[in-house]
Amino acid sequence: MKKDKLVCSQCGGKNVQIHAWVDANTNKYIGDDMWDDGDTWCEDCEDHTGLVMKSEYNLNYNFKEE
């Protein structure tokens, strides 16, 4: 079974990033805002696009599996 991955909600690209909060003194990961479109970035679209699960993108946007 393949693991479902997060992809760009606009193009389905896997080259995506999220804004994360990290403690500046300990480098400990605190949290993220991955469901807020303004805190996600798609390198393929070069825009803040939001993220969806690959399976959701295929079902609702793309209608085909890679």
PQR file of N, CA, C, O and H, with PARSE charges and radii, in Angstrom:
ATOM      1  N   MET A   1       0.842  -1.177   0.000 -0.4000 1.5000
ATOM      2  CA  MET A   1       0.000   0.000   0.000 -0.0000 2.0000
ATOM      3  C   MET A   1       0.892   1.246   0.000  0.5500 1.7000
ATOM      4  O   MET A   1       1.827   1.356   0.793 -0.5500 1.4000
ATOM      5  N   LYS A   2       0.582   2.184  -0.907 -0.4000 1.5000
ATOM      6  CA  LYS A   2       1.346   3.426  -0.981 -0.0000 2.0000
ATOM      7  C   LYS A   2       0.901   4.383   0.108  0.5500 1.7000
ATOM      8  O   LYS A   2      -0.279   4.456   0.449 -0.5500 1.4000
ATOM      9  H   LYS A   2      -0.178   2.095  -1.551  0.4000 1.0000
ATOM     10  N   LYS A   3       1.873   5.122   0.652 -0.4000 1.5000
ATOM     11  CA  LYS A   3       1.564   6.134   1.658 -0.0000 2.0000
ATOM     12  C   LYS A   3       1.044   7.389   0.952  0.5500 1.7000
ATOM     13  O   LYS A   3       1.660   7.874   0.003 -0.5500 1.4000
ATOM     14  H   LYS A   3       2.832   5.062   0.374  0.4000 1.0000
ATOM     15  N   ASP A   4      -0.093   7.909   1.421 -0.4000 1.5000
ATOM     16  CA  ASP A   4      -0.676   9.119   0.847 -0.0000 2.0000
ATOM     17  C   ASP A   4       0.208  10.309   1.205  0.5500 1.7000
ATOM     18  O   ASP A   4       0.600  10.462   2.362 -0.5500 1.4000
ATOM     19  H   ASP A   4      -0.594   7.515   2.192  0.4000 1.0000
ATOM     20  N   LYS A   5       0.523  11.148   0.228 -0.4000 1.5000
ATOM     21  CA  LYS A   5       1.379  12.310   0.449 -0.0000 2.0000
ATOM     22  C   LYS A   5       0.604  13.591   0.217  0.5500 1.7000
ATOM     23  O   LYS A   5      -0.426  13.606  -0.457 -0.5500 1.4000
ATOM     24  H   LYS A   5       0.205  11.024  -0.712  0.4000 1.0000
ATOM     25  N   LEU A   6       1.122  14.664   0.789 -0.4000 1.5000
ATOM     26  CA  LEU A   6       0.561  15.994   0.556 -0.0000 2.0000
ATOM     27  C   LEU A   6       1.094  16.526  -0.770  0.5500 1.7000
ATOM     28  O   LEU A   6       2.270  16.364  -1.096 -0.5500 1.4000
ATOM     29  H   LEU A   6       1.959  14.651   1.336  0.4000 1.0000
ATOM     30  N   VAL A   7       0.199  17.169  -1.529 -0.4000 1.5000
ATOM     31  CA  VAL A   7       0.573  17.752  -2.813 -0.0000 2.0000
ATOM     32  C   VAL A   7      -0.058  19.135  -2.938  0.5500 1.7000
ATOM     33  O   VAL A   7      -0.927  19.503  -2.148 -0.5500 1.4000
ATOM     34  H   VAL A   7      -0.756  17.302  -1.264  0.4000 1.0000
ATOM     35  N   CYS A   8       0.378  19.884  -3.919 -0.4000 1.5000
ATOM     36  CA  CYS A   8      -0.192  21.206  -4.217 -0.0000 2.0000
ATOM     37  C   CYS A   8      -1.652  21.055  -4.624  0.5500 1.7000
ATOM     38  O   CYS A   8      -1.986  20.193  -5.438 -0.5500 1.4000
ATOM     39  H   CYS A   8       1.084  19.585  -4.561  0.4000 1.0000
ATOM     40  N   SER A   9      -2.517  21.885  -4.064 -0.4000 1.5000
ATOM     41  CA  SER A   9      -3.941  21.807  -4.382 -0.0000 2.0000
ATOM     42  C   SER A   9      -4.251  22.332  -5.783  0.5500 1.7000
ATOM     43  O   SER A   9      -5.340  22.088  -6.302 -0.5500 1.4000
ATOM     44  H   SER A   9      -2.245  22.585  -3.403  0.4000 1.0000
ATOM     45  N   GLN A  10      -3.315  23.043  -6.400 -0.4000 1.5000
ATOM     46  CA  GLN A  10      -3.550  23.594  -7.738 -0.0000 2.0000
ATOM     47  C   GLN A  10      -3.030  22.697  -8.859  0.5500 1.7000
ATOM     48  O   GLN A  10      -3.731  22.464  -9.844 -0.5500 1.4000
ATOM     49  H   GLN A  10      -2.430  23.241  -5.978  0.4000 1.0000
ATOM     50  N   CYS A  11      -1.785  22.187  -8.710 -0.4000 1.5000
ATOM     51  CA  CYS A  11      -1.176  21.423  -9.809 -0.0000 2.0000
ATOM     52  C   CYS A  11      -0.919  19.953  -9.462  0.5500 1.7000
ATOM     53  O   CYS A  11      -0.597  19.158 -10.345 -0.5500 1.4000
ATOM     54  H   CYS A  11      -1.215  22.377  -7.910  0.4000 1.0000
ATOM     55  N   GLY A  12      -1.057  19.586  -8.186 -0.4000 1.5000
ATOM     56  CA  GLY A  12      -0.789  18.213  -7.777 -0.0000 2.0000
ATOM     57  C   GLY A  12       0.684  17.912  -7.588  0.5500 1.7000
ATOM     58  O   GLY A  12       1.063  16.764  -7.357 -0.5500 1.4000
ATOM     59  H   GLY A  12      -1.318  20.231  -7.468  0.4000 1.0000
ATOM     60  N   GLY A  13       1.515  18.936  -7.687 -0.4000 1.5000
ATOM     61  CA  GLY A  13       2.962  18.753  -7.543 -0.0000 2.0000
ATOM     62  C   GLY A  13       3.371  18.363  -6.133  0.5500 1.7000
ATOM     63  O   GLY A  13       2.729  18.751  -5.157 -0.5500 1.4000
ATOM     64  H   GLY A  13       1.208  19.869  -7.875  0.4000 1.0000
ATOM     65  N   LYS A  14       4.453  17.587  -6.035 -0.4000 1.5000
ATOM     66  CA  LYS A  14       4.957  17.122  -4.745 -0.0000 2.0000
ATOM     67  C   LYS A  14       6.047  18.022  -4.178  0.5500 1.7000
ATOM     68  O   LYS A  14       6.519  17.791  -3.065 -0.5500 1.4000
ATOM     69  H   LYS A  14       4.974  17.272  -6.828  0.4000 1.0000
ATOM     70  N   ASN A  15       6.451  19.038  -4.924 -0.4000 1.5000
ATOM     71  CA  ASN A  15       7.533  19.939  -4.513 -0.0000 2.0000
ATOM     72  C   ASN A  15       6.940  21.086  -3.700  0.5500 1.7000
ATOM     73  O   ASN A  15       6.926  22.235  -4.141 -0.5500 1.4000
ATOM     74  H   ASN A  15       6.067  19.225  -5.828  0.4000 1.0000
ATOM     75  N   VAL A  16       6.440  20.749  -2.483 -0.4000 1.5000
ATOM     76  CA  VAL A  16       5.726  21.718  -1.652 -0.0000 2.0000
ATOM     77  C   VAL A  16       6.435  21.928  -0.315  0.5500 1.7000
ATOM     78  O   VAL A  16       7.168  21.064   0.165 -0.5500 1.4000
ATOM     79  H   VAL A  16       6.451  19.815  -2.125  0.4000 1.0000
ATOM     80  N   GLN A  17       6.197  23.086   0.262 -0.4000 1.5000
ATOM     81  CA  GLN A  17       6.813  23.454   1.534 -0.0000 2.0000
ATOM     82  C   GLN A  17       5.744  24.036   2.453  0.5500 1.7000
ATOM     83  O   GLN A  17       4.718  24.539   1.996 -0.5500 1.4000
ATOM     84  H   GLN A  17       5.601  23.788  -0.128  0.4000 1.0000
ATOM     85  N   ILE A  18       6.007  23.957   3.776 -0.4000 1.5000
ATOM     86  CA  ILE A  18       5.111  24.576   4.745 -0.0000 2.0000
ATOM     87  C   ILE A  18       5.915  25.456   5.686  0.5500 1.7000
ATOM     88  O   ILE A  18       7.099  25.222   5.928 -0.5500 1.4000
ATOM     89  H   ILE A  18       6.841  23.549   4.147  0.4000 1.0000
ATOM     90  N   HIS A  19       5.245  26.474   6.208 -0.4000 1.5000
ATOM     91  CA  HIS A  19       5.831  27.351   7.213 -0.0000 2.0000
ATOM     92  C   HIS A  19       5.755  26.626   8.554  0.5500 1.7000
ATOM     93  O   HIS A  19       4.686  26.152   8.940 -0.5500 1.4000
ATOM     94  H   HIS A  19       4.284  26.664   6.011  0.4000 1.0000
ATOM     95  N   ALA A  20       6.858  26.536   9.255 -0.4000 1.5000
ATOM     96  CA  ALA A  20       6.871  25.847  10.553 -0.0000 2.0000
ATOM     97  C   ALA A  20       7.457  26.758  11.623  0.5500 1.7000
ATOM     98  O   ALA A  20       8.326  27.587  11.351 -0.5500 1.4000
ATOM     99  H   ALA A  20       7.726  26.921   8.941  0.4000 1.0000
ATOM    100  N   TRP A  21       6.963  26.585  12.840 -0.4000 1.5000
ATOM    101  CA  TRP A  21       7.483  27.312  13.989 -0.0000 2.0000
ATOM    102  C   TRP A  21       8.523  26.443  14.685  0.5500 1.7000
ATOM    103  O   TRP A  21       8.267  25.282  15.005 -0.5500 1.4000
ATOM    104  H   TRP A  21       6.258  25.911  13.061  0.4000 1.0000
ATOM    105  N   VAL A  22       9.708  27.026  14.914 -0.4000 1.5000
ATOM    106  CA  VAL A  22      10.816  26.330  15.558 -0.0000 2.0000
ATOM    107  C   VAL A  22      11.370  27.231  16.654  0.5500 1.7000
ATOM    108  O   VAL A  22      11.586  28.423  16.434 -0.5500 1.4000
ATOM    109  H   VAL A  22       9.916  27.968  14.654  0.4000 1.0000
ATOM    110  N   ASP A  23      11.602  26.656  17.843 -0.4000 1.5000
ATOM    111  CA  ASP A  23      12.192  27.419  18.942 -0.0000 2.0000
ATOM    112  C   ASP A  23      13.595  27.850  18.534  0.5500 1.7000
ATOM    113  O   ASP A  23      14.428  27.004  18.208 -0.5500 1.4000
ATOM    114  H   ASP A  23      11.427  25.688  18.022  0.4000 1.0000
ATOM    115  N   ALA A  24      13.866  29.146  18.546 -0.4000 1.5000
ATOM    116  CA  ALA A  24      15.146  29.696  18.102 -0.0000 2.0000
ATOM    117  C   ALA A  24      16.314  29.281  18.979  0.5500 1.7000
ATOM    118  O   ALA A  24      17.452  29.268  18.511 -0.5500 1.4000
ATOM    119  H   ALA A  24      13.190  29.833  18.811  0.4000 1.0000
ATOM    120  N   ASN A  25      16.066  28.945  20.229 -0.4000 1.5000
ATOM    121  CA  ASN A  25      17.151  28.582  21.136 -0.0000 2.0000
ATOM    122  C   ASN A  25      17.444  27.089  21.164  0.5500 1.7000
ATOM    123  O   ASN A  25      18.585  26.687  21.391 -0.5500 1.4000
ATOM    124  H   ASN A  25      15.141  28.956  20.609  0.4000 1.0000
ATOM    125  N   THR A  26      16.442  26.276  20.940 -0.4000 1.5000
ATOM    126  CA  THR A  26      16.640  24.825  21.037 -0.0000 2.0000
ATOM    127  C   THR A  26      16.509  24.104  19.698  0.5500 1.7000
ATOM    128  O   THR A  26      16.823  22.917  19.604 -0.5500 1.4000
ATOM    129  H   THR A  26      15.515  26.602  20.756  0.4000 1.0000
ATOM    130  N   ASN A  27      16.052  24.798  18.674 -0.4000 1.5000
ATOM    131  CA  ASN A  27      15.762  24.209  17.364 -0.0000 2.0000
ATOM    132  C   ASN A  27      14.669  23.142  17.433  0.5500 1.7000
ATOM    133  O   ASN A  27      14.538  22.320  16.526 -0.5500 1.4000
ATOM    134  H   ASN A  27      15.797  25.761  18.750  0.4000 1.0000
ATOM    135  N   LYS A  28      13.888  23.159  18.514 -0.4000 1.5000
ATOM    136  CA  LYS A  28      12.798  22.209  18.671 -0.0000 2.0000
ATOM    137  C   LYS A  28      11.613  22.635  17.810  0.5500 1.7000
ATOM    138  O   LYS A  28      11.199  23.795  17.829 -0.5500 1.4000
ATOM    139  H   LYS A  28      13.994  23.826  19.251  0.4000 1.0000
ATOM    140  N   TYR A  29      11.076  21.679  17.055 -0.4000 1.5000
ATOM    141  CA  TYR A  29       9.891  21.917  16.231 -0.0000 2.0000
ATOM    142  C   TYR A  29       8.698  22.166  17.144  0.5500 1.7000
ATOM    143  O   TYR A  29       8.431  21.376  18.050 -0.5500 1.4000
ATOM    144  H   TYR A  29      11.413  20.738  17.040  0.4000 1.0000
ATOM    145  N   ILE A  30       7.979  23.264  16.909 -0.4000 1.5000
ATOM    146  CA  ILE A  30       6.828  23.627  17.724 -0.0000 2.0000
ATOM    147  C   ILE A  30       5.518  23.275  17.016  0.5500 1.7000
ATOM    148  O   ILE A  30       4.630  22.678  17.625 -0.5500 1.4000
ATOM    149  H   ILE A  30       8.196  23.905  16.174  0.4000 1.0000
ATOM    150  N   GLY A  31       5.394  23.624  15.781 -0.4000 1.5000
ATOM    151  CA  GLY A  31       4.167  23.354  15.030 -0.0000 2.0000
ATOM    152  C   GLY A  31       4.212  23.982  13.656  0.5500 1.7000
ATOM    153  O   GLY A  31       5.213  24.577  13.257 -0.5500 1.4000
ATOM    154  H   GLY A  31       6.115  24.108  15.286  0.4000 1.0000
ATOM    155  N   ASP A  32       3.103  23.837  12.935 -0.4000 1.5000
ATOM    156  CA  ASP A  32       3.037  24.415  11.597 -0.0000 2.0000
ATOM    157  C   ASP A  32       1.625  24.883  11.296  0.5500 1.7000
ATOM    158  O   ASP A  32       0.695  24.660  12.072 -0.5500 1.4000
ATOM    159  H   ASP A  32       2.290  23.353  13.259  0.4000 1.0000
ATOM    160  N   ASP A  33       1.488  25.530  10.165 -0.4000 1.5000
ATOM    161  CA  ASP A  33       0.199  26.031   9.697 -0.0000 2.0000
ATOM    162  C   ASP A  33      -0.082  25.477   8.307  0.5500 1.7000
ATOM    163  O   ASP A  33      -0.456  26.228   7.406 -0.5500 1.4000
ATOM    164  H   ASP A  33       2.243  25.711   9.535  0.4000 1.0000
ATOM    165  N   MET A  34       0.095  24.170   8.121 -0.4000 1.5000
ATOM    166  CA  MET A  34       0.056  23.598   6.778 -0.0000 2.0000
ATOM    167  C   MET A  34      -1.300  23.662   6.095  0.5500 1.7000
ATOM    168  O   MET A  34      -1.366  23.491   4.878 -0.5500 1.4000
ATOM    169  H   MET A  34       0.399  23.559   8.853  0.4000 1.0000
ATOM    170  N   TRP A  35      -2.359  23.895   6.807 -0.4000 1.5000
ATOM    171  CA  TRP A  35      -3.664  23.962   6.152 -0.0000 2.0000
ATOM    172  C   TRP A  35      -4.063  25.385   5.801  0.5500 1.7000
ATOM    173  O   TRP A  35      -5.125  25.598   5.216 -0.5500 1.4000
ATOM    174  H   TRP A  35      -2.305  24.034   7.796  0.4000 1.0000
ATOM    175  N   ASP A  36      -3.235  26.364   6.145 -0.4000 1.5000
ATOM    176  CA  ASP A  36      -3.483  27.751   5.772 -0.0000 2.0000
ATOM    177  C   ASP A  36      -2.746  28.029   4.456  0.5500 1.7000
ATOM    178  O   ASP A  36      -1.520  27.922   4.406 -0.5500 1.4000
ATOM    179  H   ASP A  36      -2.373  26.191   6.620  0.4000 1.0000
ATOM    180  N   ASP A  37      -3.471  28.380   3.399 -0.4000 1.5000
ATOM    181  CA  ASP A  37      -2.863  28.585   2.085 -0.0000 2.0000
ATOM    182  C   ASP A  37      -1.684  29.554   2.115  0.5500 1.7000
ATOM    183  O   ASP A  37      -0.717  29.367   1.376 -0.5500 1.4000
ATOM    184  H   ASP A  37      -4.466  28.467   3.440  0.4000 1.0000
ATOM    185  N   GLY A  38      -1.750  30.583   2.956 -0.4000 1.5000
ATOM    186  CA  GLY A  38      -0.678  31.570   3.019 -0.0000 2.0000
ATOM    187  C   GLY A  38       0.606  31.029   3.605  0.5500 1.7000
ATOM    188  O   GLY A  38       1.664  31.635   3.437 -0.5500 1.4000
ATOM    189  H   GLY A  38      -2.535  30.734   3.556  0.4000 1.0000
ATOM    190  N   ASP A  39       0.537  29.904   4.286 -0.4000 1.5000
ATOM    191  CA  ASP A  39       1.724  29.317   4.914 -0.0000 2.0000
ATOM    192  C   ASP A  39       2.223  28.077   4.182  0.5500 1.7000
ATOM    193  O   ASP A  39       3.016  27.308   4.725 -0.5500 1.4000
ATOM    194  H   ASP A  39      -0.322  29.411   4.422  0.4000 1.0000
ATOM    195  N   THR A  40       1.758  27.883   2.952 -0.4000 1.5000
ATOM    196  CA  THR A  40       2.256  26.791   2.123 -0.0000 2.0000
ATOM    197  C   THR A  40       2.819  27.373   0.837  0.5500 1.7000
ATOM    198  O   THR A  40       2.419  28.457   0.413 -0.5500 1.4000
ATOM    199  H   THR A  40       1.113  28.508   2.511  0.4000 1.0000
ATOM    200  N   TRP A  41       3.748  26.653   0.219 -0.4000 1.5000
ATOM    201  CA  TRP A  41       4.386  27.131  -0.998 -0.0000 2.0000
ATOM    202  C   TRP A  41       4.590  25.963  -1.946  0.5500 1.7000
ATOM    203  O   TRP A  41       5.045  24.896  -1.535 -0.5500 1.4000
ATOM    204  H   TRP A  41       4.072  25.772   0.564  0.4000 1.0000
ATOM    205  N   CYS A  42       4.253  26.162  -3.219 -0.4000 1.5000
ATOM    206  CA  CYS A  42       4.510  25.166  -4.259 -0.0000 2.0000
ATOM    207  C   CYS A  42       5.620  25.691  -5.149  0.5500 1.7000
ATOM    208  O   CYS A  42       5.480  26.746  -5.768 -0.5500 1.4000
ATOM    209  H   CYS A  42       3.883  27.029  -3.553  0.4000 1.0000
ATOM    210  N   GLU A  43       6.722  24.958  -5.216 -0.4000 1.5000
ATOM    211  CA  GLU A  43       7.846  25.357  -6.074 -0.0000 2.0000
ATOM    212  C   GLU A  43       7.462  25.274  -7.545  0.5500 1.7000
ATOM    213  O   GLU A  43       7.976  26.039  -8.361 -0.5500 1.4000
ATOM    214  H   GLU A  43       6.836  24.101  -4.714  0.4000 1.0000
ATOM    215  N   ASP A  44       6.562  24.353  -7.894 -0.4000 1.5000
ATOM    216  CA  ASP A  44       6.148  24.201  -9.288 -0.0000 2.0000
ATOM    217  C   ASP A  44       5.294  25.380  -9.747  0.5500 1.7000
ATOM    218  O   ASP A  44       5.512  25.916 -10.833 -0.5500 1.4000
ATOM    219  H   ASP A  44       6.145  23.732  -7.231  0.4000 1.0000
ATOM    220  N   CYS A  45       4.329  25.785  -8.932 -0.4000 1.5000
ATOM    221  CA  CYS A  45       3.457  26.932  -9.256 -0.0000 2.0000
ATOM    222  C   CYS A  45       4.112  28.266  -8.904  0.5500 1.7000
ATOM    223  O   CYS A  45       3.729  29.315  -9.423 -0.5500 1.4000
ATOM    224  H   CYS A  45       4.152  25.350  -8.049  0.4000 1.0000
ATOM    225  N   GLU A  46       5.099  28.210  -8.022 -0.4000 1.5000
ATOM    226  CA  GLU A  46       5.740  29.411  -7.478 -0.0000 2.0000
ATOM    227  C   GLU A  46       4.696  30.335  -6.866  0.5500 1.7000
ATOM    228  O   GLU A  46       4.636  31.527  -7.168 -0.5500 1.4000
ATOM    229  H   GLU A  46       5.410  27.358  -7.601  0.4000 1.0000
ATOM    230  N   ASP A  47       3.858  29.737  -5.979 -0.4000 1.5000
ATOM    231  CA  ASP A  47       2.774  30.493  -5.360 -0.0000 2.0000
ATOM    232  C   ASP A  47       2.344  29.802  -4.070  0.5500 1.7000
ATOM    233  O   ASP A  47       2.654  28.633  -3.841 -0.5500 1.4000
ATOM    234  H   ASP A  47       3.906  28.768  -5.734  0.4000 1.0000
ATOM    235  N   HIS A  48       1.627  30.543  -3.237 -0.4000 1.5000
ATOM    236  CA  HIS A  48       0.998  30.002  -2.026 -0.0000 2.0000
ATOM    237  C   HIS A  48      -0.318  29.381  -2.474  0.5500 1.7000
ATOM    238  O   HIS A  48      -1.263  30.100  -2.799 -0.5500 1.4000
ATOM    239  H   HIS A  48       1.375  31.492  -3.422  0.4000 1.0000
ATOM    240  N   THR A  49      -0.389  28.051  -2.494 -0.4000 1.5000
ATOM    241  CA  THR A  49      -1.528  27.386  -3.116 -0.0000 2.0000
ATOM    242  C   THR A  49      -2.361  26.519  -2.182  0.5500 1.7000
ATOM    243  O   THR A  49      -3.504  26.201  -2.511 -0.5500 1.4000
ATOM    244  H   THR A  49       0.378  27.467  -2.230  0.4000 1.0000
ATOM    245  N   GLY A  50      -1.846  26.138  -1.065 -0.4000 1.5000
ATOM    246  CA  GLY A  50      -2.548  25.197  -0.191 -0.0000 2.0000
ATOM    247  C   GLY A  50      -2.152  23.767  -0.509  0.5500 1.7000
ATOM    248  O   GLY A  50      -1.589  23.486  -1.567 -0.5500 1.4000
ATOM    249  H   GLY A  50      -0.917  26.395  -0.797  0.4000 1.0000
ATOM    250  N   LEU A  51      -2.453  22.868   0.417 -0.4000 1.5000
ATOM    251  CA  LEU A  51      -2.099  21.465   0.265 -0.0000 2.0000
ATOM    252  C   LEU A  51      -3.321  20.577   0.407  0.5500 1.7000
ATOM    253  O   LEU A  51      -4.263  20.908   1.126 -0.5500 1.4000
ATOM    254  H   LEU A  51      -2.910  23.097   1.277  0.4000 1.0000
ATOM    255  N   VAL A  52      -3.297  19.458  -0.277 -0.4000 1.5000
ATOM    256  CA  VAL A  52      -4.310  18.414  -0.134 -0.0000 2.0000
ATOM    257  C   VAL A  52      -3.593  17.075  -0.181  0.5500 1.7000
ATOM    258  O   VAL A  52      -2.449  16.991  -0.626 -0.5500 1.4000
ATOM    259  H   VAL A  52      -2.531  19.189  -0.862  0.4000 1.0000
ATOM    260  N   MET A  53      -4.266  16.031   0.278 -0.4000 1.5000
ATOM    261  CA  MET A  53      -3.711  14.695   0.164 -0.0000 2.0000
ATOM    262  C   MET A  53      -3.755  14.291  -1.312  0.5500 1.7000
ATOM    263  O   MET A  53      -4.678  14.672  -2.032 -0.5500 1.4000
ATOM    264  H   MET A  53      -5.196  16.099   0.639  0.4000 1.0000
ATOM    265  N   LYS A  54      -2.763  13.523  -1.762 -0.4000 1.5000
ATOM    266  CA  LYS A  54      -2.683  13.096  -3.159 -0.0000 2.0000
ATOM    267  C   LYS A  54      -3.959  12.372  -3.584  0.5500 1.7000
ATOM    268  O   LYS A  54      -4.460  12.591  -4.687 -0.5500 1.4000
ATOM    269  H   LYS A  54      -2.013  13.213  -1.178  0.4000 1.0000
ATOM    270  N   SER A  55      -4.480  11.516  -2.719 -0.4000 1.5000
ATOM    271  CA  SER A  55      -5.698  10.771  -3.056 -0.0000 2.0000
ATOM    272  C   SER A  55      -6.882  11.716  -3.274  0.5500 1.7000
ATOM    273  O   SER A  55      -7.705  11.489  -4.161 -0.5500 1.4000
ATOM    274  H   SER A  55      -4.073  11.338  -1.823  0.4000 1.0000
ATOM    275  N   GLU A  56      -6.966  12.778  -2.460 -0.4000 1.5000
ATOM    276  CA  GLU A  56      -8.040  13.761  -2.626 -0.0000 2.0000
ATOM    277  C   GLU A  56      -7.865  14.531  -3.928  0.5500 1.7000
ATOM    278  O   GLU A  56      -8.834  14.777  -4.645 -0.5500 1.4000
ATOM    279  H   GLU A  56      -6.298  12.962  -1.739  0.4000 1.0000
ATOM    280  N   TYR A  57      -6.616  14.913  -4.233 -0.4000 1.5000
ATOM    281  CA  TYR A  57      -6.350  15.622  -5.485 -0.0000 2.0000
ATOM    282  C   TYR A  57      -6.760  14.760  -6.677  0.5500 1.7000
ATOM    283  O   TYR A  57      -7.413  15.244  -7.602 -0.5500 1.4000
ATOM    284  H   TYR A  57      -5.829  14.713  -3.650  0.4000 1.0000
ATOM    285  N   ASN A  58      -6.375  13.482  -6.654 -0.4000 1.5000
ATOM    286  CA  ASN A  58      -6.714  12.580  -7.757 -0.0000 2.0000
ATOM    287  C   ASN A  58      -8.219  12.427  -7.909  0.5500 1.7000
ATOM    288  O   ASN A  58      -8.733  12.389  -9.027 -0.5500 1.4000
ATOM    289  H   ASN A  58      -5.844  13.089  -5.903  0.4000 1.0000
ATOM    290  N   LEU A  59      -8.917  12.340  -6.804 -0.4000 1.5000
ATOM    291  CA  LEU A  59     -10.356  12.142  -6.824 -0.0000 2.0000
ATOM    292  C   LEU A  59     -11.116  13.389  -7.253  0.5500 1.7000
ATOM    293  O   LEU A  59     -12.057  13.302  -8.041 -0.5500 1.4000
ATOM    294  H   LEU A  59      -8.499  12.371  -5.896  0.4000 1.0000
ATOM    295  N   ASN A  60     -10.714  14.547  -6.741 -0.4000 1.5000
ATOM    296  CA  ASN A  60     -11.485  15.773  -6.948 -0.0000 2.0000
ATOM    297  C   ASN A  60     -10.958  16.707  -8.033  0.5500 1.7000
ATOM    298  O   ASN A  60     -11.707  17.534  -8.553 -0.5500 1.4000
ATOM    299  H   ASN A  60      -9.949  14.618  -6.101  0.4000 1.0000
ATOM    300  N   TYR A  61      -9.682  16.585  -8.379 -0.4000 1.5000
ATOM    301  CA  TYR A  61      -9.101  17.547  -9.307 -0.0000 2.0000
ATOM    302  C   TYR A  61      -8.552  16.918 -10.579  0.5500 1.7000
ATOM    303  O   TYR A  61      -8.675  17.495 -11.660 -0.5500 1.4000
ATOM    304  H   TYR A  61      -9.073  15.913  -7.956  0.4000 1.0000
ATOM    305  N   ASN A  62      -7.952  15.751 -10.460 -0.4000 1.5000
ATOM    306  CA  ASN A  62      -7.144  15.201 -11.532 -0.0000 2.0000
ATOM    307  C   ASN A  62      -7.786  14.003 -12.229  0.5500 1.7000
ATOM    308  O   ASN A  62      -7.589  13.819 -13.430 -0.5500 1.4000
ATOM    309  H   ASN A  62      -7.852  15.283  -9.582  0.4000 1.0000
ATOM    310  N   PHE A  63      -8.523  13.213 -11.530 -0.4000 1.5000
ATOM    311  CA  PHE A  63      -9.197  12.024 -12.033 -0.0000 2.0000
ATOM    312  C   PHE A  63      -8.263  10.961 -12.600  0.5500 1.7000
ATOM    313  O   PHE A  63      -8.710  10.110 -13.369 -0.5500 1.4000
ATOM    314  H   PHE A  63      -8.683  13.362 -10.554  0.4000 1.0000
ATOM    315  N   LYS A  64      -6.979  10.985 -12.243 -0.4000 1.5000
ATOM    316  CA  LYS A  64      -6.073   9.929 -12.682 -0.0000 2.0000
ATOM    317  C   LYS A  64      -4.991   9.733 -11.634  0.5500 1.7000
ATOM    318  O   LYS A  64      -4.643  10.672 -10.917 -0.5500 1.4000
ATOM    319  H   LYS A  64      -6.616  11.677 -11.619  0.4000 1.0000
ATOM    320  N   GLU A  65      -4.464   8.544 -11.541 -0.4000 1.5000
ATOM    321  CA  GLU A  65      -3.421   8.197 -10.590 -0.0000 2.0000
ATOM    322  C   GLU A  65      -2.100   8.196 -11.325  0.5500 1.7000
ATOM    323  O   GLU A  65      -2.017   7.688 -12.443 -0.5500 1.4000
ATOM    324  H   GLU A  65      -4.746   7.782 -12.124  0.4000 1.0000
ATOM    325  N   GLU A  66      -1.062   8.756 -10.720 -0.4000 1.5000
ATOM    326  CA  GLU A  66       0.270   8.745 -11.341 -0.0000 2.0000
ATOM    327  C   GLU A  66       0.879   7.383 -11.233  0.5500 1.7000
ATOM    328  O   GLU A  66       1.999   7.169 -11.696 -0.5500 1.4000
ATOM    329  H   GLU A  66      -1.129   9.169  -9.811  0.4000 1.0000
TER
END
